[in-house]
Amino acid sequence: MRLEPSAHVPSPRQMLGAAAGLFESPAGDHHAAVKPFAAGPFVDDGTGTVWRLGWLADDGLPPRWPPAVIRFGGDVRRVIGFGGEVHSFAALAGSGAARRARVRMVTPTFFSRNGRDLPLPEPVLLVRSLLVRWNAHAPAALRVADDDARAVVGAVFLDAVSGASRRVEVASGLRQVGFVGDAELRLLRSAPDAAAEVFGALLRFAGLAGVGAQTTCGFGAVEVELSSGRGG
């Protein structure tokens, strides 16, 4: 989605409010633990601002699309362009095995573990976050079975990482720390082919769903490159 230029940078809460207004129906569950959308990064190219969004439900876009304006708090911007790609769960599930992935975290990414925030690309938490979103929104026939989920979680490891932490102001006096950079994920050589199929589907899904916590607020947006080569 392309928006008219503005000097205002939305806060995470404003981003959540804008995305919820676009995707959630008045009768929807506004307190659902796993929401069917993700808010991605803002990229200003001088003529407008491109805002990347992910709709995770396995059906068409909500009837209000494309919207005429987007409201971020008191900042109202006209929508001057719209484009999209469709990736069904069936297409993602059948897109082929992968055993390596380069995950570029383009907005600050963090994970919640035992009541604490972890601003690092921890591979098990990353995969688990994707499993939760996938199984919450995929058709029943395409949900990842427990055995396959355990196989992926047990085989994934972090092969390399480069990046740094970044602080984001969520509200006055409240900041969130996240990781921005690249993480190389691999599967153990012993991982079964079924685990590699699930890994490939989940990591392709990550580009739409984001990873980690607070993806509806703009955290955890990623870009992914996959390879079918075996891990070590």
Residue, then its C-alpha position, 0 to 999 in steps of 0.5 A: m500500500r502506498l500512502e501520501p508523504s508525511a513527516h509523521v512516523p507512527s508509533p507501534r500503538q498507532m500502527l496497531g490501531a490503523a491495521a486493526g481498523l483496516f482488517e477487523s470487523p466491528a463484530g470481530d474478536h478484538h482481544a484474540a490472542v492471535k490476530p489475522f494480520a501483521a503490520g510491516p515496515f514503512v519505506d519512504d521513497g520520496t514520492g510516498t510511503v510504502w506500508r507492507l501489511g500481511w493478511l493471514a486469513d485464508d480468504g479474500l481481503p476484507p470488503r473495505w479494501p482498498p481503503a481511501v485513507i489511513r489514520f495514525g492517531g491524528d495523522v490522516r493519510r490518503v492511499i495513493g496506490f495499492g498492490g498485493e500478492v496472494h499466497s494461499f496456505a495450500a500454495l505455501a504448504g506445497s512450495g517445497a522443502a527447505r533446510r536453510a534460511r536467511v532471515r532478515m529482520v527489517t523491523p525490531t524483533f523480539f520474543s516473549r519467554n517466561g514473562r521476559d522479552l528476548p531481543l535475539p533471533e532465537p531459532v526455536l522461539l522463531v519457529r514456534s511463533l510461526l507454528v502458532r500463527w500457521n495453525a491458528h489461521a490455516p485450514a484444518a487439513l493443512r495445520v501442522a501435526d504435533d509430531d511434525a512440529r516437534a521434529v522441526v523445533g528439535a532440528v532447527f539451529l542458529d548457524a550465524v547471526s549479524g546485527a544489533s539491538r534497537r530501541v523503539e518508543v512505544a509510548s511516552g517513557l515506554r520503550q521496546v528493544g528488538f533485534v535488527g539484522d540477519a540470522e542464518l537458520r539451518l536444520l540438522r542433517s538428520a532432520p526428516d524430509a517431512a520436517a524440511e517441508v514444514f520448515g520451508a512452508l513456515l519460513r515462506f509464511a514468515g514474510l507475510a506473518g512476521v515473527g516473534a511478538q507484537t507483529t500487529c504493531g510493526f515488530g518482527a517484519v522479515e524478508v526470507e531467502l531459502s535453500s534446499g541444501r542439508g544442514g550440518 
